[in-house]
Amino acid sequence: MPCGLSGNACPSEEDSRVFEARKDSDSVLVIDPLDGTKEFIKGRDEFAVNIALCTRP
């Protein structure tokens, strides 16, 4: 998944091959586009979009 941020890997939970290919990157952008799918479908407000930039110390 290209993420438009130069030099950052951007794996998705559906494609672990991307994560394996980029696990040694200096930074990785991890996105869960919809955490709480069932709640979202039911029209509840108990869902989230999770975005994390993981970097090496």
PDBQT receptor file of N, H, CA, C and O in Angstrom, charges set to zero:
ATOM      1  N   MET A   1       0.852  -1.179   0.000  1.00  0.00    +0.000 N 
ATOM      2  CA  MET A   1       0.000   0.000   0.000  1.00  0.00    +0.000 C 
ATOM      3  C   MET A   1       0.890   1.231   0.000  1.00  0.00    +0.000 C 
ATOM      4  O   MET A   1       1.601   1.464   0.978  1.00  0.00    +0.000 OA
ATOM      5  N   PRO A   2       0.875   2.017  -1.047  1.00  0.00    +0.000 N 
ATOM      6  CA  PRO A   2       1.664   3.238  -1.041  1.00  0.00    +0.000 C 
ATOM      7  C   PRO A   2       1.021   4.250  -0.097  1.00  0.00    +0.000 C 
ATOM      8  O   PRO A   2      -0.202   4.392  -0.082  1.00  0.00    +0.000 OA
ATOM      9  N   CYS A   3       1.824   4.943   0.680  1.00  0.00    +0.000 N 
ATOM     10  H   CYS A   3       2.817   4.827   0.668  1.00  0.00    +0.000 HD
ATOM     11  CA  CYS A   3       1.204   5.861   1.637  1.00  0.00    +0.000 C 
ATOM     12  C   CYS A   3       1.528   7.320   1.369  1.00  0.00    +0.000 C 
ATOM     13  O   CYS A   3       1.051   8.185   2.104  1.00  0.00    +0.000 OA
ATOM     14  N   GLY A   4       2.301   7.625   0.369  1.00  0.00    +0.000 N 
ATOM     15  H   GLY A   4       2.688   6.923  -0.228  1.00  0.00    +0.000 HD
ATOM     16  CA  GLY A   4       2.523   9.014   0.019  1.00  0.00    +0.000 C 
ATOM     17  C   GLY A   4       3.496   9.759   0.924  1.00  0.00    +0.000 C 
ATOM     18  O   GLY A   4       3.763  10.938   0.697  1.00  0.00    +0.000 OA
ATOM     19  N   LEU A   5       4.018   9.111   1.921  1.00  0.00    +0.000 N 
ATOM     20  H   LEU A   5       3.801   8.152   2.106  1.00  0.00    +0.000 HD
ATOM     21  CA  LEU A   5       5.013   9.724   2.792  1.00  0.00    +0.000 C 
ATOM     22  C   LEU A   5       6.360   9.105   2.442  1.00  0.00    +0.000 C 
ATOM     23  O   LEU A   5       6.580   7.913   2.658  1.00  0.00    +0.000 OA
ATOM     24  N   SER A   6       7.222   9.886   1.923  1.00  0.00    +0.000 N 
ATOM     25  H   SER A   6       7.043  10.855   1.747  1.00  0.00    +0.000 HD
ATOM     26  CA  SER A   6       8.498   9.386   1.418  1.00  0.00    +0.000 C 
ATOM     27  C   SER A   6       9.240   8.546   2.446  1.00  0.00    +0.000 C 
ATOM     28  O   SER A   6       9.484   8.984   3.570  1.00  0.00    +0.000 OA
ATOM     29  N   GLY A   7       9.596   7.325   2.038  1.00  0.00    +0.000 N 
ATOM     30  H   GLY A   7       9.398   6.969   1.125  1.00  0.00    +0.000 HD
ATOM     31  CA  GLY A   7      10.422   6.470   2.873  1.00  0.00    +0.000 C 
ATOM     32  C   GLY A   7       9.698   5.681   3.941  1.00  0.00    +0.000 C 
ATOM     33  O   GLY A   7      10.342   4.940   4.685  1.00  0.00    +0.000 OA
ATOM     34  N   ASN A   8       8.381   5.809   4.050  1.00  0.00    +0.000 N 
ATOM     35  H   ASN A   8       7.858   6.411   3.447  1.00  0.00    +0.000 HD
ATOM     36  CA  ASN A   8       7.639   5.076   5.072  1.00  0.00    +0.000 C 
ATOM     37  C   ASN A   8       6.948   3.866   4.484  1.00  0.00    +0.000 C 
ATOM     38  O   ASN A   8       6.316   3.955   3.431  1.00  0.00    +0.000 OA
ATOM     39  N   ALA A   9       7.065   2.743   5.156  1.00  0.00    +0.000 N 
ATOM     40  H   ALA A   9       7.578   2.672   6.012  1.00  0.00    +0.000 HD
ATOM     41  CA  ALA A   9       6.278   1.571   4.794  1.00  0.00    +0.000 C 
ATOM     42  C   ALA A   9       4.866   1.793   5.314  1.00  0.00    +0.000 C 
ATOM     43  O   ALA A   9       4.658   2.538   6.272  1.00  0.00    +0.000 OA
ATOM     44  N   CYS A  10       3.902   1.147   4.679  1.00  0.00    +0.000 N 
ATOM     45  H   CYS A  10       4.071   0.543   3.901  1.00  0.00    +0.000 HD
ATOM     46  CA  CYS A  10       2.508   1.358   5.061  1.00  0.00    +0.000 C 
ATOM     47  C   CYS A  10       1.746   0.037   4.967  1.00  0.00    +0.000 C 
ATOM     48  O   CYS A  10       0.948  -0.144   4.047  1.00  0.00    +0.000 OA
ATOM     49  N   PRO A  11       1.975  -0.887   5.900  1.00  0.00    +0.000 N 
ATOM     50  CA  PRO A  11       1.326  -2.202   5.808  1.00  0.00    +0.000 C 
ATOM     51  C   PRO A  11      -0.151  -2.140   6.179  1.00  0.00    +0.000 C 
ATOM     52  O   PRO A  11      -0.587  -1.248   6.907  1.00  0.00    +0.000 OA
ATOM     53  N   SER A  12      -0.900  -3.087   5.673  1.00  0.00    +0.000 N 
ATOM     54  H   SER A  12      -0.546  -3.811   5.081  1.00  0.00    +0.000 HD
ATOM     55  CA  SER A  12      -2.297  -3.226   6.074  1.00  0.00    +0.000 C 
ATOM     56  C   SER A  12      -2.454  -4.583   6.752  1.00  0.00    +0.000 C 
ATOM     57  O   SER A  12      -1.670  -5.499   6.506  1.00  0.00    +0.000 OA
ATOM     58  N   GLU A  13      -3.457  -4.706   7.595  1.00  0.00    +0.000 N 
ATOM     59  H   GLU A  13      -4.093  -3.961   7.795  1.00  0.00    +0.000 HD
ATOM     60  CA  GLU A  13      -3.640  -5.965   8.302  1.00  0.00    +0.000 C 
ATOM     61  C   GLU A  13      -4.050  -7.084   7.361  1.00  0.00    +0.000 C 
ATOM     62  O   GLU A  13      -3.897  -8.257   7.700  1.00  0.00    +0.000 OA
ATOM     63  N   GLU A  14      -4.566  -6.750   6.188  1.00  0.00    +0.000 N 
ATOM     64  H   GLU A  14      -4.691  -5.796   5.912  1.00  0.00    +0.000 HD
ATOM     65  CA  GLU A  14      -4.978  -7.765   5.231  1.00  0.00    +0.000 C 
ATOM     66  C   GLU A  14      -3.807  -8.337   4.442  1.00  0.00    +0.000 C 
ATOM     67  O   GLU A  14      -3.934  -9.409   3.850  1.00  0.00    +0.000 OA
ATOM     68  N   ASP A  15      -2.679  -7.650   4.421  1.00  0.00    +0.000 N 
ATOM     69  H   ASP A  15      -2.576  -6.780   4.902  1.00  0.00    +0.000 HD
ATOM     70  CA  ASP A  15      -1.550  -8.112   3.612  1.00  0.00    +0.000 C 
ATOM     71  C   ASP A  15      -0.280  -8.136   4.453  1.00  0.00    +0.000 C 
ATOM     72  O   ASP A  15       0.486  -7.173   4.460  1.00  0.00    +0.000 OA
ATOM     73  N   SER A  16      -0.062  -9.229   5.155  1.00  0.00    +0.000 N 
ATOM     74  H   SER A  16      -0.684 -10.012   5.149  1.00  0.00    +0.000 HD
ATOM     75  CA  SER A  16       1.099  -9.337   6.042  1.00  0.00    +0.000 C 
ATOM     76  C   SER A  16       2.409  -9.383   5.263  1.00  0.00    +0.000 C 
ATOM     77  O   SER A  16       3.469  -9.127   5.833  1.00  0.00    +0.000 OA
ATOM     78  N   ARG A  17       2.355  -9.708   3.956  1.00  0.00    +0.000 N 
ATOM     79  H   ARG A  17       1.494  -9.916   3.493  1.00  0.00    +0.000 HD
ATOM     80  CA  ARG A  17       3.592  -9.734   3.150  1.00  0.00    +0.000 C 
ATOM     81  C   ARG A  17       4.226  -8.356   3.086  1.00  0.00    +0.000 C 
ATOM     82  O   ARG A  17       5.451  -8.233   3.071  1.00  0.00    +0.000 OA
ATOM     83  N   VAL A  18       3.399  -7.319   3.048  1.00  0.00    +0.000 N 
ATOM     84  H   VAL A  18       2.404  -7.419   3.060  1.00  0.00    +0.000 HD
ATOM     85  CA  VAL A  18       3.930  -5.952   3.015  1.00  0.00    +0.000 C 
ATOM     86  C   VAL A  18       4.675  -5.672   4.308  1.00  0.00    +0.000 C 
ATOM     87  O   VAL A  18       5.760  -5.091   4.282  1.00  0.00    +0.000 OA
ATOM     88  N   PHE A  19       4.106  -6.079   5.447  1.00  0.00    +0.000 N 
ATOM     89  H   PHE A  19       3.224  -6.552   5.469  1.00  0.00    +0.000 HD
ATOM     90  CA  PHE A  19       4.772  -5.874   6.729  1.00  0.00    +0.000 C 
ATOM     91  C   PHE A  19       6.100  -6.613   6.774  1.00  0.00    +0.000 C 
ATOM     92  O   PHE A  19       7.110  -6.043   7.186  1.00  0.00    +0.000 OA
ATOM     93  N   GLU A  20       6.110  -7.864   6.358  1.00  0.00    +0.000 N 
ATOM     94  H   GLU A  20       5.289  -8.326   6.022  1.00  0.00    +0.000 HD
ATOM     95  CA  GLU A  20       7.348  -8.649   6.378  1.00  0.00    +0.000 C 
ATOM     96  C   GLU A  20       8.417  -8.005   5.502  1.00  0.00    +0.000 C 
ATOM     97  O   GLU A  20       9.594  -8.009   5.864  1.00  0.00    +0.000 OA
ATOM     98  N   ALA A  21       8.031  -7.461   4.375  1.00  0.00    +0.000 N 
ATOM     99  H   ALA A  21       7.075  -7.458   4.081  1.00  0.00    +0.000 HD
ATOM    100  CA  ALA A  21       8.986  -6.837   3.459  1.00  0.00    +0.000 C 
ATOM    101  C   ALA A  21       9.554  -5.546   4.036  1.00  0.00    +0.000 C 
ATOM    102  O   ALA A  21      10.662  -5.146   3.677  1.00  0.00    +0.000 OA
ATOM    103  N   ARG A  22       8.809  -4.885   4.929  1.00  0.00    +0.000 N 
ATOM    104  H   ARG A  22       7.909  -5.209   5.221  1.00  0.00    +0.000 HD
ATOM    105  CA  ARG A  22       9.228  -3.585   5.465  1.00  0.00    +0.000 C 
ATOM    106  C   ARG A  22       9.567  -3.590   6.948  1.00  0.00    +0.000 C 
ATOM    107  O   ARG A  22       9.747  -2.524   7.537  1.00  0.00    +0.000 OA
ATOM    108  N   LYS A  23       9.659  -4.756   7.562  1.00  0.00    +0.000 N 
ATOM    109  H   LYS A  23       9.513  -5.622   7.083  1.00  0.00    +0.000 HD
ATOM    110  CA  LYS A  23       9.856  -4.818   9.012  1.00  0.00    +0.000 C 
ATOM    111  C   LYS A  23      11.168  -4.197   9.473  1.00  0.00    +0.000 C 
ATOM    112  O   LYS A  23      11.305  -3.857  10.648  1.00  0.00    +0.000 OA
ATOM    113  N   ASP A  24      12.122  -4.044   8.583  1.00  0.00    +0.000 N 
ATOM    114  H   ASP A  24      12.010  -4.320   7.629  1.00  0.00    +0.000 HD
ATOM    115  CA  ASP A  24      13.396  -3.426   8.949  1.00  0.00    +0.000 C 
ATOM    116  C   ASP A  24      13.462  -1.946   8.590  1.00  0.00    +0.000 C 
ATOM    117  O   ASP A  24      14.527  -1.338   8.700  1.00  0.00    +0.000 OA
ATOM    118  N   SER A  25      12.349  -1.351   8.161  1.00  0.00    +0.000 N 
ATOM    119  H   SER A  25      11.483  -1.845   8.071  1.00  0.00    +0.000 HD
ATOM    120  CA  SER A  25      12.307   0.077   7.827  1.00  0.00    +0.000 C 
ATOM    121  C   SER A  25      12.513   0.919   9.085  1.00  0.00    +0.000 C 
ATOM    122  O   SER A  25      12.227   0.468  10.194  1.00  0.00    +0.000 OA
ATOM    123  N   ASP A  26      13.008   2.134   8.908  1.00  0.00    +0.000 N 
ATOM    124  H   ASP A  26      13.240   2.500   8.008  1.00  0.00    +0.000 HD
ATOM    125  CA  ASP A  26      13.182   3.043  10.041  1.00  0.00    +0.000 C 
ATOM    126  C   ASP A  26      11.849   3.524  10.595  1.00  0.00    +0.000 C 
ATOM    127  O   ASP A  26      11.740   3.829  11.782  1.00  0.00    +0.000 OA
ATOM    128  N   SER A  27      10.841   3.590   9.742  1.00  0.00    +0.000 N 
ATOM    129  H   SER A  27      10.930   3.342   8.777  1.00  0.00    +0.000 HD
ATOM    130  CA  SER A  27       9.516   3.979  10.214  1.00  0.00    +0.000 C 
ATOM    131  C   SER A  27       8.454   3.238   9.411  1.00  0.00    +0.000 C 
ATOM    132  O   SER A  27       8.644   2.918   8.238  1.00  0.00    +0.000 OA
ATOM    133  N   VAL A  28       7.339   2.978  10.071  1.00  0.00    +0.000 N 
ATOM    134  H   VAL A  28       7.184   3.238  11.024  1.00  0.00    +0.000 HD
ATOM    135  CA  VAL A  28       6.227   2.260   9.448  1.00  0.00    +0.000 C 
ATOM    136  C   VAL A  28       4.940   2.969   9.855  1.00  0.00    +0.000 C 
ATOM    137  O   VAL A  28       4.721   3.232  11.037  1.00  0.00    +0.000 OA
ATOM    138  N   LEU A  29       4.098   3.273   8.888  1.00  0.00    +0.000 N 
ATOM    139  H   LEU A  29       4.276   3.059   7.928  1.00  0.00    +0.000 HD
ATOM    140  CA  LEU A  29       2.794   3.865   9.143  1.00  0.00    +0.000 C 
ATOM    141  C   LEU A  29       1.771   2.734   9.136  1.00  0.00    +0.000 C 
ATOM    142  O   LEU A  29       1.598   2.056   8.123  1.00  0.00    +0.000 OA
ATOM    143  N   VAL A  30       1.090   2.529  10.270  1.00  0.00    +0.000 N 
ATOM    144  H   VAL A  30       1.231   3.080  11.093  1.00  0.00    +0.000 HD
ATOM    145  CA  VAL A  30       0.113   1.448  10.403  1.00  0.00    +0.000 C 
ATOM    146  C   VAL A  30      -1.276   2.079  10.487  1.00  0.00    +0.000 C 
ATOM    147  O   VAL A  30      -1.520   2.958  11.314  1.00  0.00    +0.000 OA
ATOM    148  N   ILE A  31      -2.187   1.618   9.618  1.00  0.00    +0.000 N 
ATOM    149  H   ILE A  31      -1.989   0.904   8.946  1.00  0.00    +0.000 HD
ATOM    150  CA  ILE A  31      -3.538   2.179   9.571  1.00  0.00    +0.000 C 
ATOM    151  C   ILE A  31      -4.562   1.062   9.674  1.00  0.00    +0.000 C 
ATOM    152  O   ILE A  31      -4.519   0.093   8.916  1.00  0.00    +0.000 OA
ATOM    153  N   ASP A  32      -5.475   1.206  10.611  1.00  0.00    +0.000 N 
ATOM    154  H   ASP A  32      -5.510   1.993  11.226  1.00  0.00    +0.000 HD
ATOM    155  CA  ASP A  32      -6.648   0.331  10.701  1.00  0.00    +0.000 C 
ATOM    156  C   ASP A  32      -7.824   1.230  10.331  1.00  0.00    +0.000 C 
ATOM    157  O   ASP A  32      -8.291   1.998  11.173  1.00  0.00    +0.000 OA
ATOM    158  N   PRO A  33      -8.319   1.154   9.084  1.00  0.00    +0.000 N 
ATOM    159  CA  PRO A  33      -9.312   2.118   8.618  1.00  0.00    +0.000 C 
ATOM    160  C   PRO A  33     -10.656   2.065   9.329  1.00  0.00    +0.000 C 
ATOM    161  O   PRO A  33     -11.384   3.058   9.342  1.00  0.00    +0.000 OA
ATOM    162  N   LEU A  34     -10.996   0.933   9.918  1.00  0.00    +0.000 N 
ATOM    163  H   LEU A  34     -10.405   0.127   9.907  1.00  0.00    +0.000 HD
ATOM    164  CA  LEU A  34     -12.271   0.870  10.633  1.00  0.00    +0.000 C 
ATOM    165  C   LEU A  34     -12.202  -0.184  11.721  1.00  0.00    +0.000 C 
ATOM    166  O   LEU A  34     -12.388  -1.373  11.462  1.00  0.00    +0.000 OA
ATOM    167  N   ASP A  35     -11.935   0.259  12.936  1.00  0.00    +0.000 N 
ATOM    168  H   ASP A  35     -11.783   1.225  13.146  1.00  0.00    +0.000 HD
ATOM    169  CA  ASP A  35     -11.942  -0.616  14.104  1.00  0.00    +0.000 C 
ATOM    170  C   ASP A  35     -13.320  -0.481  14.741  1.00  0.00    +0.000 C 
ATOM    171  O   ASP A  35     -13.671   0.590  15.238  1.00  0.00    +0.000 OA
ATOM    172  N   GLY A  36     -14.092  -1.541  14.731  1.00  0.00    +0.000 N 
ATOM    173  H   GLY A  36     -13.807  -2.410  14.327  1.00  0.00    +0.000 HD
ATOM    174  CA  GLY A  36     -15.466  -1.499  15.231  1.00  0.00    +0.000 C 
ATOM    175  C   GLY A  36     -16.460  -1.552  14.089  1.00  0.00    +0.000 C 
ATOM    176  O   GLY A  36     -17.434  -0.799  14.072  1.00  0.00    +0.000 OA
ATOM    177  N   THR A  37     -16.219  -2.436  13.136  1.00  0.00    +0.000 N 
ATOM    178  H   THR A  37     -15.428  -3.047  13.150  1.00  0.00    +0.000 HD
ATOM    179  CA  THR A  37     -17.068  -2.538  11.952  1.00  0.00    +0.000 C 
ATOM    180  C   THR A  37     -18.536  -2.786  12.313  1.00  0.00    +0.000 C 
ATOM    181  O   THR A  37     -19.430  -2.157  11.748  1.00  0.00    +0.000 OA
ATOM    182  N   LYS A  38     -18.781  -3.702  13.255  1.00  0.00    +0.000 N 
ATOM    183  H   LYS A  38     -18.054  -4.213  13.714  1.00  0.00    +0.000 HD
ATOM    184  CA  LYS A  38     -20.168  -4.024  13.625  1.00  0.00    +0.000 C 
ATOM    185  C   LYS A  38     -20.886  -2.800  14.185  1.00  0.00    +0.000 C 
ATOM    186  O   LYS A  38     -22.047  -2.553  13.858  1.00  0.00    +0.000 OA
ATOM    187  N   GLU A  39     -20.197  -2.038  15.029  1.00  0.00    +0.000 N 
ATOM    188  H   GLU A  39     -19.254  -2.239  15.296  1.00  0.00    +0.000 HD
ATOM    189  CA  GLU A  39     -20.794  -0.842  15.617  1.00  0.00    +0.000 C 
ATOM    190  C   GLU A  39     -21.067   0.209  14.540  1.00  0.00    +0.000 C 
ATOM    191  O   GLU A  39     -22.100   0.879  14.574  1.00  0.00    +0.000 OA
ATOM    192  N   PHE A  40     -20.158   0.352  13.596  1.00  0.00    +0.000 N 
ATOM    193  H   PHE A  40     -19.319  -0.192  13.567  1.00  0.00    +0.000 HD
ATOM    194  CA  PHE A  40     -20.322   1.301  12.501  1.00  0.00    +0.000 C 
ATOM    195  C   PHE A  40     -21.546   0.938  11.657  1.00  0.00    +0.000 C 
ATOM    196  O   PHE A  40     -22.357   1.801  11.323  1.00  0.00    +0.000 OA
ATOM    197  N   ILE A  41     -21.669  -0.343  11.319  1.00  0.00    +0.000 N 
ATOM    198  H   ILE A  41     -21.010  -1.044  11.590  1.00  0.00    +0.000 HD
ATOM    199  CA  ILE A  41     -22.795  -0.800  10.497  1.00  0.00    +0.000 C 
ATOM    200  C   ILE A  41     -24.125  -0.569  11.214  1.00  0.00    +0.000 C 
ATOM    201  O   ILE A  41     -25.128  -0.238  10.581  1.00  0.00    +0.000 OA
ATOM    202  N   LYS A  42     -24.128  -0.745  12.537  1.00  0.00    +0.000 N 
ATOM    203  H   LYS A  42     -23.314  -1.013  13.051  1.00  0.00    +0.000 HD
ATOM    204  CA  LYS A  42     -25.357  -0.554  13.317  1.00  0.00    +0.000 C 
ATOM    205  C   LYS A  42     -25.657   0.919  13.591  1.00  0.00    +0.000 C 
ATOM    206  O   LYS A  42     -26.677   1.237  14.203  1.00  0.00    +0.000 OA
ATOM    207  N   GLY A  43     -24.774   1.828  13.142  1.00  0.00    +0.000 N 
ATOM    208  H   GLY A  43     -23.945   1.570  12.645  1.00  0.00    +0.000 HD
ATOM    209  CA  GLY A  43     -24.999   3.260  13.337  1.00  0.00    +0.000 C 
ATOM    210  C   GLY A  43     -24.609   3.773  14.707  1.00  0.00    +0.000 C 
ATOM    211  O   GLY A  43     -24.972   4.888  15.080  1.00  0.00    +0.000 OA
ATOM    212  N   ARG A  44     -23.876   2.976  15.458  1.00  0.00    +0.000 N 
ATOM    213  H   ARG A  44     -23.581   2.070  15.155  1.00  0.00    +0.000 HD
ATOM    214  CA  ARG A  44     -23.409   3.404  16.780  1.00  0.00    +0.000 C 
ATOM    215  C   ARG A  44     -22.144   4.247  16.632  1.00  0.00    +0.000 C 
ATOM    216  O   ARG A  44     -21.481   4.216  15.596  1.00  0.00    +0.000 OA
ATOM    217  N   ASP A  45     -21.829   4.984  17.661  1.00  0.00    +0.000 N 
ATOM    218  H   ASP A  45     -22.368   5.009  18.502  1.00  0.00    +0.000 HD
ATOM    219  CA  ASP A  45     -20.630   5.833  17.593  1.00  0.00    +0.000 C 
ATOM    220  C   ASP A  45     -19.436   5.197  18.313  1.00  0.00    +0.000 C 
ATOM    221  O   ASP A  45     -18.565   5.904  18.820  1.00  0.00    +0.000 OA
ATOM    222  N   GLU A  46     -19.399   3.876  18.356  1.00  0.00    +0.000 N 
ATOM    223  H   GLU A  46     -20.107   3.301  17.944  1.00  0.00    +0.000 HD
ATOM    224  CA  GLU A  46     -18.324   3.156  19.035  1.00  0.00    +0.000 C 
ATOM    225  C   GLU A  46     -17.385   2.510  18.019  1.00  0.00    +0.000 C 
ATOM    226  O   GLU A  46     -17.208   1.292  18.011  1.00  0.00    +0.000 OA
ATOM    227  N   PHE A  47     -16.790   3.330  17.171  1.00  0.00    +0.000 N 
ATOM    228  H   PHE A  47     -16.934   4.320  17.178  1.00  0.00    +0.000 HD
ATOM    229  CA  PHE A  47     -15.825   2.855  16.179  1.00  0.00    +0.000 C 
ATOM    230  C   PHE A  47     -14.709   3.886  16.080  1.00  0.00    +0.000 C 
ATOM    231  O   PHE A  47     -14.838   5.004  16.578  1.00  0.00    +0.000 OA
ATOM    232  N   ALA A  48     -13.625   3.504  15.440  1.00  0.00    +0.000 N 
ATOM    233  H   ALA A  48     -13.520   2.596  15.035  1.00  0.00    +0.000 HD
ATOM    234  CA  ALA A  48     -12.483   4.416  15.345  1.00  0.00    +0.000 C 
ATOM    235  C   ALA A  48     -11.660   4.117  14.083  1.00  0.00    +0.000 C 
ATOM    236  O   ALA A  48     -11.702   3.018  13.530  1.00  0.00    +0.000 OA
ATOM    237  N   VAL A  49     -10.930   5.115  13.662  1.00  0.00    +0.000 N 
ATOM    238  H   VAL A  49     -10.895   6.008  14.111  1.00  0.00    +0.000 HD
ATOM    239  CA  VAL A  49      -9.886   4.958  12.652  1.00  0.00    +0.000 C 
ATOM    240  C   VAL A  49      -8.563   5.075  13.412  1.00  0.00    +0.000 C 
ATOM    241  O   VAL A  49      -8.290   6.104  14.031  1.00  0.00    +0.000 OA
ATOM    242  N   ASN A  50      -7.756   4.041  13.366  1.00  0.00    +0.000 N 
ATOM    243  H   ASN A  50      -7.977   3.205  12.864  1.00  0.00    +0.000 HD
ATOM    244  CA  ASN A  50      -6.496   4.031  14.103  1.00  0.00    +0.000 C 
ATOM    245  C   ASN A  50      -5.338   4.260  13.146  1.00  0.00    +0.000 C 
ATOM    246  O   ASN A  50      -5.220   3.583  12.125  1.00  0.00    +0.000 OA
ATOM    247  N   ILE A  51      -4.483   5.222  13.486  1.00  0.00    +0.000 N 
ATOM    248  H   ILE A  51      -4.579   5.771  14.316  1.00  0.00    +0.000 HD
ATOM    249  CA  ILE A  51      -3.305   5.535  12.687  1.00  0.00    +0.000 C 
ATOM    250  C   ILE A  51      -2.124   5.658  13.634  1.00  0.00    +0.000 C 
ATOM    251  O   ILE A  51      -2.188   6.378  14.630  1.00  0.00    +0.000 OA
ATOM    252  N   ALA A  52      -1.038   4.947  13.315  1.00  0.00    +0.000 N 
ATOM    253  H   ALA A  52      -0.987   4.362  12.505  1.00  0.00    +0.000 HD
ATOM    254  CA  ALA A  52       0.158   5.004  14.158  1.00  0.00    +0.000 C 
ATOM    255  C   ALA A  52       1.393   5.095  13.287  1.00  0.00    +0.000 C 
ATOM    256  O   ALA A  52       1.511   4.371  12.299  1.00  0.00    +0.000 OA
ATOM    257  N   LEU A  53       2.312   5.974  13.639  1.00  0.00    +0.000 N 
ATOM    258  H   LEU A  53       2.216   6.563  14.441  1.00  0.00    +0.000 HD
ATOM    259  CA  LEU A  53       3.604   6.043  12.995  1.00  0.00    +0.000 C 
ATOM    260  C   LEU A  53       4.605   5.427  13.973  1.00  0.00    +0.000 C 
ATOM    261  O   LEU A  53       4.879   5.990  15.033  1.00  0.00    +0.000 OA
ATOM    262  N   CYS A  54       5.142   4.275  13.609  1.00  0.00    +0.000 N 
ATOM    263  H   CYS A  54       4.920   3.817  12.748  1.00  0.00    +0.000 HD
ATOM    264  CA  CYS A  54       6.094   3.556  14.458  1.00  0.00    +0.000 C 
ATOM    265  C   CYS A  54       7.501   3.838  13.952  1.00  0.00    +0.000 C 
ATOM    266  O   CYS A  54       7.787   3.640  12.771  1.00  0.00    +0.000 OA
ATOM    267  N   THR A  55       8.369   4.293  14.823  1.00  0.00    +0.000 N 
ATOM    268  H   THR A  55       8.136   4.454  15.782  1.00  0.00    +0.000 HD
ATOM    269  CA  THR A  55       9.738   4.608  14.449  1.00  0.00    +0.000 C 
ATOM    270  C   THR A  55      10.719   3.896  15.364  1.00  0.00    +0.000 C 
ATOM    271  O   THR A  55      10.389   3.544  16.496  1.00  0.00    +0.000 OA
ATOM    272  N   ARG A  56      11.921   3.689  14.863  1.00  0.00    +0.000 N 
ATOM    273  H   ARG A  56      12.189   3.974  13.943  1.00  0.00    +0.000 HD
ATOM    274  CA  ARG A  56      12.960   3.084  15.690  1.00  0.00    +0.000 C 
ATOM    275  C   ARG A  56      13.525   4.129  16.639  1.00  0.00    +0.000 C 
ATOM    276  O   ARG A  56      13.636   5.303  16.283  1.00  0.00    +0.000 OA
ATOM    277  N   PRO A  57      13.881   3.709  17.837  1.00  0.00    +0.000 N 
ATOM    278  CA  PRO A  57      14.479   4.662  18.801  1.00  0.00    +0.000 C 
ATOM    279  C   PRO A  57      15.832   5.151  18.345  1.00  0.00    +0.000 C 
ATOM    280  O   PRO A  57      16.464   5.950  19.035  1.00  0.00    +0.000 OA
TER     281      PRO A  57
